[in-house]
Amino acid sequence: MSTTRAISADAAGTFTIGGDLTVNRLGYGAMRITGPGIWGPPADKPAALATLRRAVELGVNLIDTADSYGPGISEELIAEALYPYPAGLVIATKGGWERPGPGQWTHNGSPKHLAQALEGSLKRLRLYRIDVHHFHAPDNAVSFEASVEALAKLREQGKIRHVALSNVTREHIERARRIVPIAAVQNRYSFADREYDFVVDYCEKNGIAFLPWAPMGQARKAHEAIEKVAKELKAAPFQVALAWLLKRSKVILPIPGTSSPVHVEENIAAAALELPQAVYEELSAVSVPPASLRG
C-alpha cells in the first residue's frame, strides 16, 4: 500500500442512501468516544473531539451514533466538534435501548420511548431532522410492527428523513418494508463474522445500505489469512479487513470506530487499499465459524 497517496475516504467510492444521500462508503462509528462501558464522558475529551474533526477532514461524511452511547454523550460530542455541520455530512443515529449503567443495555421499543429518544437526539445533535434513524434492536416485549409504525409516523412528521433498522433478520426487514421504506440496516458483520451474509445479499438486491458494526472483528486481532495478505500488501491487518468489506458488496458502508486521531487516519487509509480479485476470492473462501460457536 502506497504511503504517498493522500488519505481520504473518497477513495472508497460512494453509495446513495435512500436514493438521495450520497456518502463516501467508509464512514466513522462514534460509540468509542464515550467513557468505559460506553458510559459517561471520555477520559480524553480533546482527543475525542479531535478524532471527529479529523475524520471529517479526511472525507468522512457518514457518522454513526446512537442515543444510548453515553447515553447521549456521543451525540453531544458530535455537535460540539462539528456544528455547524459541513454540507453533505450525514449523521445516522439510533433509538430503542435504555442504559441502566456502564456496560448495561435494556430494550425499549415502545412508541412512546422511540418518540422521546428521537426528540433527545434532535436536541443533542442540534438538528430539526435526523437523516437516517435506526431502530436499535427489536424488543420482544413490544410488537415489532408497532415500533416501526412509530418511526414511520415520525418520518411523516418530518423528524426523520429515512427509517433504518439494526440487529435484525431478513424477516424483520421484510416486515418493516411493508410499513415504511427501509434505507439502511446495521448488523454485526466482518470478515471474521459472516453470520449475516444472507442479510447483506438481501440488502444488495434491494439497494439498501448495510452498515456493519464491529467491522474489524474482535478488536484488532487478525485472522491468519488476513495477516498473510496484510504482509503481502504491506498493510495493517485491520486495513485488509476493511478493504475486504468494501469489496464484498457495493452496499456495505463500514463504520470503524476509535477515539484516536491517529487510528482514524489508519482506518481511513484502508479506503485506498484495493484487494486483487484473486486475493479477495481467496479470503472469501476461508471458512469462518459462526460467532455463536467461537469462544
C-alpha positions as CSV (number, residue, x, y, z in Angstrom):
1,M,0.0,0.0,0.0
2,S,1.4,3.4,-1.0
3,T,2.4,5.7,1.8
4,T,2.5,8.7,-0.5
5,R,-1.1,8.8,-1.6
6,A,-3.3,11.3,0.4
7,I,-5.5,9.6,2.9
8,S,-9.2,10.2,2.0
9,A,-12.5,8.4,2.5
10,D,-13.2,9.4,-1.1
11,A,-11.1,6.5,-2.3
12,A,-13.7,4.0,-1.1
13,G,-16.2,5.3,-3.6
14,T,-19.8,6.4,-2.9
15,F,-23.2,4.9,-2.2
16,T,-26.5,6.8,-2.1
17,I,-28.6,6.0,0.9
18,G,-32.4,6.1,0.4
19,G,-31.9,7.5,-3.1
20,D,-30.9,11.0,-2.0
21,L,-28.0,10.9,0.5
22,T,-24.7,10.2,-1.3
23,V,-21.9,9.4,1.1
24,N,-18.3,8.0,0.9
25,R,-18.5,4.3,1.6
26,L,-16.0,4.4,4.5
27,G,-17.7,6.1,7.5
28,Y,-17.0,6.6,11.2
29,G,-18.6,5.0,14.2
30,A,-18.9,7.2,17.2
31,M,-19.5,4.7,20.0
32,R,-15.9,4.6,21.3
33,I,-15.7,8.3,22.0
34,T,-17.6,7.8,25.3
35,G,-16.2,6.5,28.6
36,P,-15.6,2.9,29.7
37,G,-18.6,0.6,29.3
38,I,-19.9,3.2,26.7
39,W,-20.9,5.2,29.7
40,G,-20.2,8.8,30.6
41,P,-17.7,11.3,29.2
42,P,-14.5,10.2,27.5
43,A,-11.3,10.1,29.5
44,D,-9.7,12.4,27.0
45,K,-12.4,14.8,25.6
46,P,-10.0,16.9,23.5
47,A,-8.9,13.7,21.7
48,A,-12.5,12.6,21.1
49,L,-13.3,16.0,19.6
50,A,-10.1,15.9,17.5
51,T,-10.9,12.4,16.2
52,L,-14.4,13.6,15.0
53,R,-12.9,16.6,13.3
54,R,-10.0,14.6,11.7
55,A,-12.5,12.0,10.3
56,V,-14.4,14.8,8.5
57,E,-11.2,16.4,7.3
58,L,-10.3,13.1,5.7
59,G,-13.5,12.9,3.7
60,V,-15.8,11.0,6.1
61,N,-19.4,12.2,5.5
62,L,-21.2,9.4,7.3
63,I,-21.1,9.3,11.1
64,D,-22.9,6.7,13.0
65,T,-24.0,7.1,16.6
66,A,-26.9,6.3,19.0
67,D,-28.8,8.0,21.8
68,S,-27.6,5.1,24.1
69,Y,-23.9,5.8,23.6
70,G,-23.0,7.6,26.8
71,P,-26.0,7.8,27.0
72,G,-26.3,11.0,25.0
73,I,-22.6,11.7,25.3
74,S,-21.7,10.6,21.7
75,E,-24.3,12.8,20.1
76,E,-23.3,15.8,22.3
77,L,-19.7,15.4,21.3
78,I,-20.6,15.2,17.6
79,A,-22.4,18.5,17.8
80,E,-19.7,20.2,19.9
81,A,-17.0,19.1,17.4
82,L,-18.8,19.6,14.1
83,Y,-21.7,22.0,14.4
84,P,-22.5,23.9,12.2
85,Y,-22.2,20.8,10.1
86,P,-20.5,20.8,6.8
87,A,-22.6,20.4,3.7
88,G,-23.3,16.8,2.9
89,L,-22.5,15.3,6.3
90,V,-24.9,12.5,7.2
91,I,-25.4,11.7,10.8
92,A,-27.1,8.3,11.5
93,T,-28.4,7.7,15.0
94,K,-30.5,5.1,16.8
95,G,-33.1,4.7,19.4
96,G,-34.7,1.7,21.2
97,W,-32.3,0.9,24.0
98,E,-32.0,2.3,27.6
99,R,-28.9,2.3,29.8
100,P,-29.2,1.4,33.5
101,G,-25.4,1.6,33.9
102,P,-22.0,1.0,32.4
103,G,-22.0,-1.9,30.0
104,Q,-25.7,-2.5,30.6
105,W,-28.3,-2.3,27.8
106,T,-32.1,-2.9,28.0
107,H,-34.6,-2.9,25.2
108,N,-37.4,-0.4,24.9
109,G,-39.1,-0.3,21.6
110,S,-42.3,1.3,22.8
111,P,-43.7,4.0,20.5
112,K,-43.5,6.5,23.4
113,H,-39.9,5.8,24.1
114,L,-38.9,5.9,20.5
115,A,-40.6,9.3,20.1
116,Q,-38.8,10.6,23.3
117,A,-35.5,9.2,22.2
118,L,-35.8,10.9,18.8
119,E,-36.6,14.3,20.4
120,G,-33.5,13.8,22.6
121,S,-31.3,13.1,19.6
122,L,-32.6,16.1,17.7
123,K,-31.8,18.3,20.7
124,R,-28.3,17.0,21.3
125,L,-27.4,16.9,17.7
126,R,-28.9,20.4,17.1
127,L,-31.0,19.2,14.2
128,Y,-34.6,19.5,13.1
129,R,-34.5,16.2,11.3
130,I,-32.4,13.0,11.6
131,D,-31.2,11.9,8.1
132,V,-31.0,8.2,9.0
133,H,-32.7,6.9,12.2
134,H,-32.2,3.2,13.1
135,F,-34.5,1.2,15.4
136,H,-31.6,-0.1,17.5
137,A,-33.0,-3.6,18.2
138,P,-36.3,-5.4,18.2
139,D,-37.9,-5.5,21.6
140,N,-39.6,-8.9,22.4
141,A,-42.0,-7.1,24.8
142,V,-43.3,-4.8,22.1
143,S,-44.8,-5.6,18.7
144,F,-42.1,-5.1,16.1
145,E,-44.8,-3.5,13.8
146,A,-45.8,-1.1,16.5
147,S,-42.2,0.1,16.8
148,V,-41.7,0.5,13.1
149,E,-45.1,2.3,12.7
150,A,-43.9,4.8,15.4
151,L,-40.8,5.6,13.3
152,A,-42.9,5.8,10.2
153,K,-45.2,8.4,11.9
154,L,-42.1,10.4,13.0
155,R,-41.0,10.3,9.3
156,E,-44.4,11.6,8.2
157,Q,-43.9,14.4,10.7
158,G,-40.7,15.4,9.0
159,K,-38.5,14.5,12.0
160,I,-36.8,11.5,10.3
161,R,-35.7,11.5,6.7
162,H,-35.0,7.8,6.3
163,V,-36.0,4.9,8.6
164,A,-33.4,2.2,9.2
165,L,-33.0,-1.0,11.3
166,S,-30.3,-2.5,13.4
167,N,-29.7,-6.0,14.7
168,V,-32.4,-7.6,12.6
169,T,-33.1,-10.7,10.5
170,R,-34.2,-10.7,6.9
171,E,-37.8,-11.4,8.1
172,H,-37.7,-8.2,10.2
173,I,-36.6,-6.2,7.2
174,E,-39.4,-7.6,5.0
175,R,-42.0,-6.9,7.7
176,A,-40.8,-3.4,8.2
177,R,-40.8,-2.6,4.5
178,R,-44.5,-3.4,4.4
179,I,-44.9,-0.3,6.6
180,V,-42.2,2.1,5.5
181,P,-39.3,2.2,3.2
182,I,-36.1,1.0,4.8
183,A,-33.0,2.8,3.7
184,A,-30.3,1.1,5.8
185,V,-29.6,-1.9,8.0
186,Q,-26.9,-2.1,10.7
187,N,-25.9,-5.6,11.9
188,R,-22.7,-7.1,13.3
189,Y,-20.6,-8.2,10.3
190,S,-16.9,-8.6,9.4
191,F,-14.5,-10.9,7.6
192,A,-14.3,-13.0,10.7
193,D,-18.1,-12.9,11.4
194,R,-20.3,-13.6,8.4
195,E,-23.4,-14.8,10.2
196,Y,-25.5,-12.2,8.3
197,D,-24.2,-12.9,4.8
198,F,-27.7,-13.5,3.7
199,V,-28.8,-10.1,5.0
200,V,-26.0,-8.4,3.1
201,D,-27.2,-10.2,0.0
202,Y,-30.8,-9.2,0.6
203,C,-29.7,-5.6,1.1
204,E,-27.6,-5.6,-2.1
205,K,-30.5,-7.0,-4.1
206,N,-32.9,-4.3,-2.8
207,G,-30.5,-1.3,-2.8
208,I,-30.4,-1.0,1.0
209,A,-27.3,0.3,2.7
210,F,-25.6,-2.2,5.0
211,L,-23.6,-0.7,7.9
212,P,-21.6,-3.4,9.5
213,W,-20.8,-2.8,13.2
214,A,-17.7,-4.4,14.7
215,P,-16.4,-4.3,11.0
216,M,-12.9,-5.4,12.0
217,G,-14.0,-8.3,14.1
218,Q,-12.7,-8.8,17.7
219,A,-10.7,-5.6,18.4
220,R,-7.6,-5.7,16.1
221,K,-6.8,-9.4,16.4
222,A,-6.1,-10.7,12.9
223,H,-7.2,-14.0,11.3
224,E,-4.1,-15.8,10.0
225,A,-5.4,-15.4,6.4
226,I,-5.8,-11.7,6.9
227,E,-2.4,-11.5,8.5
228,K,-0.8,-13.2,5.4
229,V,-2.4,-10.8,3.0
230,A,-1.5,-7.8,5.1
231,K,2.2,-8.7,4.9
232,E,2.0,-9.2,1.1
233,L,0.3,-5.9,0.6
234,K,2.3,-4.0,3.2
235,A,-0.8,-3.0,5.1
236,A,-2.2,-3.5,8.6
237,P,-4.5,-6.5,9.1
238,F,-7.4,-4.3,10.1
239,Q,-7.0,-2.3,6.9
240,V,-7.2,-5.6,4.9
241,A,-10.4,-6.5,6.9
242,L,-11.9,-3.1,5.9
243,A,-10.9,-3.5,2.3
244,W,-12.5,-6.9,2.2
245,L,-15.8,-5.4,3.4
246,L,-15.6,-2.7,0.8
247,K,-15.1,-5.3,-1.9
248,R,-17.7,-7.7,-0.5
249,S,-20.7,-5.6,-1.7
250,K,-21.3,-2.1,-3.1
251,V,-24.0,-1.5,-0.4
252,I,-21.6,-2.1,2.5
253,L,-20.6,1.1,4.4
254,P,-18.1,0.2,7.1
255,I,-18.1,2.4,10.1
256,P,-14.9,1.6,12.1
257,G,-14.7,3.5,15.4
258,T,-11.9,4.9,17.5
259,S,-11.2,7.7,19.9
260,S,-7.8,8.4,18.5
261,P,-7.0,10.8,15.7
262,V,-4.0,8.6,14.7
263,H,-6.2,5.5,14.5
264,V,-8.9,7.2,12.5
265,E,-6.2,8.1,9.9
266,E,-5.1,4.5,9.8
267,N,-8.7,3.3,9.4
268,I,-9.5,5.7,6.6
269,A,-6.3,4.8,4.8
270,A,-8.0,1.4,4.1
271,A,-10.2,3.2,1.6
272,A,-7.3,3.2,-0.9
273,L,-6.4,-0.4,-0.3
274,E,-7.5,-2.4,-3.4
275,L,-7.6,-6.1,-2.9
276,P,-6.8,-8.0,-6.1
277,Q,-9.7,-10.2,-7.2
278,A,-7.8,-13.4,-6.6
279,V,-6.8,-12.3,-3.1
280,Y,-10.4,-11.3,-2.3
281,E,-11.7,-14.7,-3.5
282,E,-9.1,-16.5,-1.5
283,L,-10.1,-14.7,1.6
284,S,-13.8,-15.2,1.0
285,A,-13.2,-18.9,0.6
286,V,-11.8,-19.1,4.2
287,S,-14.2,-20.9,6.4
288,V,-15.2,-18.8,9.4
289,P,-17.3,-20.4,12.2
290,P,-20.4,-18.5,13.3
291,A,-19.8,-16.2,16.3
292,S,-22.1,-18.4,18.4
293,L,-19.6,-21.3,18.1
294,R,-16.5,-19.3,18.9
295,G,-15.1,-19.0,22.4
